[in-house]
Amino acid sequence: MIINVPSLLITGASRGLGLELVRQYLVDGWEVHAGMRHPAAASEDVQALKRVYGDALQLQHIDVEDHESIERLAARLAGRPIDVLINSAGTMGNGSFAEQGLQFGKFGSSDYPDWERVFRINVLGPMKMAEAFVEHVARSPQKKIVTLTSILGSIEKNRIGGLYAYRASKAAVNAIMRSMAIDLVRSHGIKSTALHPGWVRTDMGGPHADIDAPTSARGMKELIARLDETMVGRYWMYDGSELPW
Ligand SMILES: NC(=O)c1ccc[n+]([C@@H]2O[C@H](COP(=O)([O-])OP(=O)(O)OC[C@H]3O[C@@H](n4cnc5c(N)ncnc54)[C@H](OP(=O)(O)O)[C@@H]3O)[C@@H](O)[C@H]2O)c1
């Protein structure tokens, strides 16, 4: 008897939250397509998972700035269902928020080529992934598309200013996820949402962040598991609370 296991496709799986989500879905018995920029040079952590999980873990080349890499993978996986697509790849741009705090991305310091790269990764990347894989997701039982955005993309919650490029990119991808939620439920029965992972101790969040990656990933997985039509078009946090746009 062939048992169909659910499948995940995720970007930014080389490290941080992407890698932790990969680990947790593998533990649950899913087939995981782990998208990363350099699969042939994957870290020891990724290779250790590969040794344990074998074919259940497929390392896939995805650079979200390189749309041909996305289209190539979509063509290679044509006809294969993908239950959950998670856009985790992201950047805050040059410099380090973890080290610089609110000196990072402040007014007067804009590096415009860097802004463009932040937008290519954080905004165009999730859009392109969704357009390339919509049919794969539509043919799956679960039909879900999730983008990791940030509370820093909430216009309502912005009380301290600064962080221009990152905030603007996450607000932009929030707008995309809101439209997608409306459109794709109607056209394909796909449930999509924006999801804030919390402030997490990764390379991006830094060592002083609130929570560790396993805690964030566990919460996000629970929320994704119960994502239904009543929850789409809204903006969630990893602990199940709702954020204002
Ligand atoms: N950590 C937090 O506190 C926090 C808070 C709010 C939101 N988020 C969001 O959560 C997501 C994951 O964050 P994280 O903390 O895991 O960040 P991270 O530790 O800095 O990891 C970033 C990931 O994105 C990948 N990436 C960057 N540019 C890419 C590209 N062009 N193509 C494909 N992959 C690319 C990196 O790959 P390489 O290894 O190849 O560089 C890495 O896997 C991001 O979207 C972030 O904005 C994080």
The ligand as an SDF file (V2000), in Angstrom:
LIG
                    3D

 48 52  0  0  0  0  0  0  0  0999 V2000
   14.8760   36.1030   13.2900 N   0  0  0  0  0  0  0  0  0  0  0  0
   13.9370   37.0030   13.5870 C   0  0  0  0  0  0  0  0  0  0  0  0
   13.9010   37.5550   14.7100 O   0  0  0  0  0  0  0  0  0  0  0  0
   12.8890   37.3610   12.5690 C   0  0  0  0  0  0  0  0  0  0  0  0
   11.8800   38.2590   12.9840 C   0  0  0  0  0  0  0  0  0  0  0  0
   10.8900   38.5980   12.0820 C   0  0  0  0  0  0  0  0  0  0  0  0
   10.8940   38.0510   10.8140 C   0  0  0  0  0  0  0  0  0  0  0  0
   11.8830   37.1960   10.4280 N   0  0  0  0  0  0  0  0  0  0  0  0
   11.8160   36.6550    9.0680 C   0  0  0  0  0  0  0  0  0  0  0  0
   11.9170   35.2500    9.0930 O   0  0  0  0  0  0  0  0  0  0  0  0
   12.5910   34.7830    7.9210 C   0  0  0  0  0  0  0  0  0  0  0  0
   13.7680   33.8870    8.3160 C   0  0  0  0  0  0  0  0  0  0  0  0
   14.6460   34.6590    9.1160 O   0  0  0  0  0  0  0  0  0  0  0  0
   15.9160   34.0290    9.8640 P   0  0  0  0  0  0  0  0  0  0  0  0
   15.9260   34.6000   11.2190 O   0  0  0  0  0  0  0  0  0  0  0  0
   15.9410   32.5660    9.6520 O   0  0  0  0  0  0  0  0  0  0  0  0
   17.0990   34.7120    9.0130 O   0  0  0  0  0  0  0  0  0  0  0  0
   18.6180   34.2640    8.8270 P   0  0  0  0  0  0  0  0  0  0  0  0
   19.0390   33.4030    9.9530 O   0  0  0  0  0  0  0  0  0  0  0  0
   19.3560   35.5060    8.5440 O   0  0  0  0  0  0  0  0  0  0  0  0
   18.5550   33.3540    7.5010 O   0  0  0  0  0  0  0  0  0  0  0  0
   18.1910   33.9550    6.2950 C   0  0  0  0  0  0  0  0  0  0  0  0
   17.9220   32.8650    5.2890 C   0  0  0  0  0  0  0  0  0  0  0  0
   17.4990   33.4770    4.0690 O   0  0  0  0  0  0  0  0  0  0  0  0
   18.3130   32.9710    3.0300 C   0  0  0  0  0  0  0  0  0  0  0  0
   18.4560   33.8780    1.9020 N   0  0  0  0  0  0  0  0  0  0  0  0
   18.9080   35.1550    1.8950 C   0  0  0  0  0  0  0  0  0  0  0  0
   18.9400   35.6250    0.6340 N   0  0  0  0  0  0  0  0  0  0  0  0
   18.4910   34.6250   -0.1690 C   0  0  0  0  0  0  0  0  0  0  0  0
   18.2800   34.4800   -1.5510 C   0  0  0  0  0  0  0  0  0  0  0  0
   18.5440   35.4600   -2.4190 N   0  0  0  0  0  0  0  0  0  0  0  0
   17.7860   33.3020   -2.0240 N   0  0  0  0  0  0  0  0  0  0  0  0
   17.5080   32.2930   -1.1830 C   0  0  0  0  0  0  0  0  0  0  0  0
   17.7130   32.3520    0.1380 N   0  0  0  0  0  0  0  0  0  0  0  0
   18.1920   33.5140    0.6380 C   0  0  0  0  0  0  0  0  0  0  0  0
   19.6700   32.6910    3.6910 C   0  0  0  0  0  0  0  0  0  0  0  0
   20.4360   31.8580    2.8560 O   0  0  0  0  0  0  0  0  0  0  0  0
   22.0830   31.8770    2.8540 P   0  0  0  0  0  0  0  0  0  0  0  0
   22.4880   30.9540    3.9780 O   0  0  0  0  0  0  0  0  0  0  0  0
   22.4200   31.3720    1.5030 O   0  0  0  0  0  0  0  0  0  0  0  0
   22.5120   33.2900    3.0950 O   0  0  0  0  0  0  0  0  0  0  0  0
   19.1680   32.0350    4.9780 C   0  0  0  0  0  0  0  0  0  0  0  0
   18.7940   30.7020    4.7370 O   0  0  0  0  0  0  0  0  0  0  0  0
   13.0030   36.0250    7.1380 C   0  0  0  0  0  0  0  0  0  0  0  0
   12.0890   36.2730    6.1130 O   0  0  0  0  0  0  0  0  0  0  0  0
   12.9590   37.1280    8.1940 C   0  0  0  0  0  0  0  0  0  0  0  0
   12.7300   38.3920    7.6270 O   0  0  0  0  0  0  0  0  0  0  0  0
   12.8850   36.8380   11.2880 C   0  0  0  0  0  0  0  0  0  0  0  0
  1  2  1  0
  2  3  2  0
  2  4  1  0
  4  5  1  0
  4 48  2  0
  5  6  2  0
  6  7  1  0
  7  8  2  0
  8  9  1  0
  8 48  1  0
  9 10  1  0
  9 46  1  0
 10 11  1  0
 11 12  1  0
 11 44  1  0
 12 13  1  0
 13 14  1  0
 14 15  2  0
 14 16  1  0
 14 17  1  0
 17 18  1  0
 18 19  2  0
 18 20  1  0
 18 21  1  0
 21 22  1  0
 22 23  1  0
 23 24  1  0
 23 42  1  0
 24 25  1  0
 25 26  1  0
 25 36  1  0
 26 27  1  0
 26 35  1  0
 27 28  2  0
 28 29  1  0
 29 30  1  0
 29 35  2  0
 30 31  1  0
 30 32  2  0
 32 33  1  0
 33 34  2  0
 34 35  1  0
 36 37  1  0
 36 42  1  0
 37 38  1  0
 38 39  2  0
 38 40  1  0
 38 41  1  0
 42 43  1  0
 44 45  1  0
 44 46  1  0
 46 47  1  0
M  CHG  2   8   1  16  -1
M  END
$$$$
